[in-house]
Amino acid sequence: MTTRQSLRADQIALLVGAGGTCLFLGALGFQYLGGIPPCEMCHWQRWAHIGAALTGIIAITTAKNDSTARGLAWIAILFVLTSGLIGAYQTGMEYHLLPGPAACSGHRYVLGSSGPPPEVQCDVVAWSLFGISMASYNAICSFLIAALGAFGLSKCAATSGNGALGQHAA
């Protein structure tokens, strides 16, 4: 009989946080290397990824028992899921299917007008690849990370129920 190692809940929290960190660093790359400034909703998505990263670090460094680690892993998953939901909402705004907050989808600047300089609009696609915007990619990747984290936690729960934490028979 062979045994297969599965991830512990604190490791899942760390991996979910690492996924959020990668998405956050990618956004910073687009901003500072690609010259694409973020809109207000982009900042909201980034804060959720930062929350996931910090939760993952807290889980791996301080979780003393499986129950605490599982709770922190779920919090990290919820942070990443929140970022994905904001990205999905922004995608709906970009396709003009959903209304957006006035702070980032309000007036349009007219060149030569005496109005204020343009703000970055949340409902305007600043960059896309294959017709998919950055907000859409964030939503897709965030949902995938959250789903994989939840799947990993369900496997972790199944293995810890067998009495051997982190191992189960294959």
C-alpha positions as CSV (number, residue, x, y, z in Angstrom):
1,M,0.0,0.0,0.0
2,T,1.4,3.4,-1.0
3,T,0.8,6.6,0.7
4,R,0.5,10.0,-0.9
5,Q,1.3,13.2,0.8
6,S,-1.4,15.9,0.7
7,L,-1.0,19.5,1.6
8,R,-1.7,20.8,5.1
9,A,-4.2,23.6,5.6
10,D,-1.5,26.1,6.4
11,Q,0.4,25.2,3.2
12,I,-2.8,25.7,1.2
13,A,-3.3,29.1,2.8
14,L,0.3,30.0,1.9
15,L,-0.2,28.8,-1.7
16,V,-3.4,30.7,-2.1
17,G,-1.6,33.8,-0.7
18,A,1.2,33.2,-3.1
19,G,-1.2,33.1,-6.0
20,G,-2.6,36.4,-4.9
21,T,0.9,37.8,-4.6
22,C,1.7,36.7,-8.2
23,L,-1.4,38.5,-9.5
24,F,-0.6,41.6,-7.4
25,L,3.0,41.6,-8.8
26,G,1.7,41.2,-12.3
27,A,-0.5,44.2,-11.8
28,L,2.4,46.2,-10.5
29,G,4.4,45.1,-13.6
30,F,1.7,46.4,-15.9
31,Q,1.7,49.7,-14.0
32,Y,5.4,50.4,-13.6
33,L,6.9,48.5,-16.5
34,G,4.0,48.7,-19.0
35,G,3.0,52.3,-18.1
36,I,-0.7,51.4,-17.6
37,P,-2.1,53.3,-14.6
38,P,-4.6,51.5,-12.4
39,C,-8.2,52.6,-12.0
40,E,-10.0,52.7,-8.6
41,M,-11.4,49.2,-8.9
42,C,-7.9,47.9,-9.8
43,H,-6.7,49.1,-6.4
44,W,-9.6,47.3,-4.8
45,Q,-8.6,44.1,-6.5
46,R,-5.0,44.6,-5.3
47,W,-6.0,45.1,-1.7
48,A,-7.8,41.8,-1.7
49,H,-4.7,40.1,-3.0
50,I,-2.5,41.7,-0.4
51,G,-5.0,40.4,2.2
52,A,-4.6,36.9,0.8
53,A,-0.8,37.1,0.9
54,L,-0.7,38.4,4.5
55,T,-3.2,35.7,5.6
56,G,-1.1,33.0,4.0
57,I,2.0,34.3,5.8
58,I,0.1,34.4,9.1
59,A,-1.2,30.9,8.6
60,I,2.2,29.3,7.8
61,T,4.0,31.1,10.7
62,T,1.4,31.1,13.5
63,A,-1.2,28.4,13.0
64,K,-0.7,25.9,15.8
65,N,-3.5,23.6,15.0
66,D,-5.4,22.4,12.0
67,S,-8.6,24.2,12.9
68,T,-6.8,27.6,12.9
69,A,-4.9,26.8,9.7
70,R,-8.2,25.8,8.0
71,G,-9.9,29.0,9.1
72,L,-7.0,31.1,7.8
73,A,-6.9,29.2,4.5
74,W,-10.6,29.9,4.0
75,I,-10.0,33.6,4.7
76,A,-7.2,33.6,2.1
77,I,-9.5,32.0,-0.3
78,L,-12.2,34.5,0.4
79,F,-9.8,37.4,-0.2
80,V,-8.8,36.0,-3.6
81,L,-12.4,35.3,-4.4
82,T,-13.3,38.9,-3.5
83,S,-10.7,40.2,-5.9
84,G,-12.1,37.9,-8.6
85,L,-15.6,39.1,-8.0
86,I,-14.5,42.7,-8.3
87,G,-12.7,41.9,-11.5
88,A,-15.9,40.2,-12.8
89,Y,-17.9,43.2,-11.9
90,Q,-15.4,45.5,-13.6
91,T,-15.7,43.3,-16.7
92,G,-19.4,43.8,-16.7
93,M,-18.8,47.6,-16.5
94,E,-16.3,47.4,-19.4
95,Y,-18.9,45.7,-21.6
96,H,-21.5,48.4,-20.3
97,L,-23.7,45.6,-18.9
98,L,-23.4,46.9,-15.3
99,P,-23.3,50.4,-13.9
100,G,-20.2,51.5,-12.1
101,P,-19.3,53.8,-9.3
102,A,-19.3,57.5,-10.3
103,A,-15.8,57.8,-8.9
104,C,-14.3,55.9,-11.8
105,S,-16.9,55.6,-14.5
106,G,-18.3,59.1,-14.5
107,H,-17.5,62.0,-16.9
108,R,-15.4,61.8,-20.0
109,Y,-12.6,64.3,-20.5
110,V,-12.8,66.4,-23.7
111,L,-9.4,67.3,-25.1
112,G,-9.0,71.1,-24.9
113,S,-11.7,71.6,-22.3
114,S,-11.1,73.5,-19.1
115,G,-12.3,70.5,-17.1
116,P,-10.1,68.5,-14.7
117,P,-7.5,66.2,-16.1
118,P,-8.8,62.7,-16.9
119,E,-9.0,60.1,-14.2
120,V,-8.4,56.5,-15.1
121,Q,-11.8,55.1,-16.0
122,C,-12.9,51.7,-14.6
123,D,-15.2,51.0,-17.5
124,V,-12.6,51.6,-20.2
125,V,-10.3,48.7,-21.2
126,A,-6.7,49.9,-20.8
127,W,-5.2,46.6,-22.1
128,S,-6.5,43.4,-23.5
129,L,-5.1,40.1,-25.0
130,F,-7.4,38.0,-27.2
131,G,-10.2,40.4,-26.4
132,I,-9.9,39.7,-22.7
133,S,-9.1,42.7,-20.3
134,M,-6.9,42.7,-17.3
135,A,-9.9,42.7,-15.0
136,S,-11.2,39.6,-16.8
137,Y,-7.9,37.9,-16.5
138,N,-7.8,38.8,-12.8
139,A,-11.3,37.3,-12.4
140,I,-10.4,34.1,-14.2
141,C,-7.1,33.6,-12.3
142,S,-8.6,34.5,-9.0
143,F,-11.5,32.1,-9.4
144,L,-9.1,29.4,-10.4
145,I,-6.9,30.0,-7.4
146,A,-9.9,30.1,-5.0
147,A,-11.3,26.9,-6.5
148,L,-8.0,25.0,-6.3
149,G,-7.6,26.2,-2.7
150,A,-11.1,25.0,-1.8
151,F,-10.5,21.7,-3.5
152,G,-7.2,21.3,-1.6
153,L,-9.0,22.0,1.7
154,S,-11.6,19.5,0.9
155,K,-8.9,16.9,0.2
156,C,-7.1,18.0,3.4
157,A,-10.3,17.5,5.4
158,A,-10.8,14.0,3.9
159,T,-7.3,12.9,4.9
160,S,-7.3,14.4,8.4
161,G,-10.5,12.4,9.0
162,N,-8.6,9.2,8.6
163,G,-6.5,9.9,11.7
164,A,-3.2,10.4,9.8
165,L,-2.9,14.1,9.3
166,G,-1.6,14.9,5.8
167,Q,-1.5,11.3,4.5
168,H,-4.0,8.9,3.0
169,A,-3.9,5.7,1.1
170,A,-3.8,5.8,-2.6
